[in-house]
Amino acid sequence: MTGFEIFWPMVAHVLLVFVLYALLSFRRVGLVRAGKVQVSQFRENRDEPTESLVVRNSIANQFELPVLFHVCCVLLYITEADNIVSLGLAWLFIASRYLHAFVHVTSNRIRYRRPLFMAGVATLGGMWIWLSVWMAMS
């Protein structure tokens, strides 16, 4: 390992956030052009249509649990616990975020979203446990 691998899952998450912002813009512009909403409705987002609301909510979700992910990745790097185990867990977490976001902005079915979210929670919990064990053993 070169020493920077733990940052690639972080970059992948940032890419997801930018893709979601682009999708939000695309959907909002489409709604305005279709005459379904007026631009002023987005000023305070009180009456946002479902088509764009699910994307906005998915973006908000990327700044909740993933904050703990980014902190953990930095701590894994600082403590030199960024090895194949932590890297594997980090990529699993990111995969869960991509899948969760995909379901969120398409079907938005809780039946599929919840297990993906819980998989991310469990994976992130594993990362924090790995970090804790690593620090305790060092």
Protein Blocks (a to p, Z undefined) as FASTA:
>chain_A
ZZlmmmmmmmmmmmmmmmmmmmmmmmmmmmmmnopacfklmmnommgcfklmmmmmmmmm
mmmmmmmmmmmmmmmmmnopacfklmmmmmmmmmmmmmmmmmmmmnopaklmmmmmmmmm
mmmmmmmmmmmmmmmmZZ
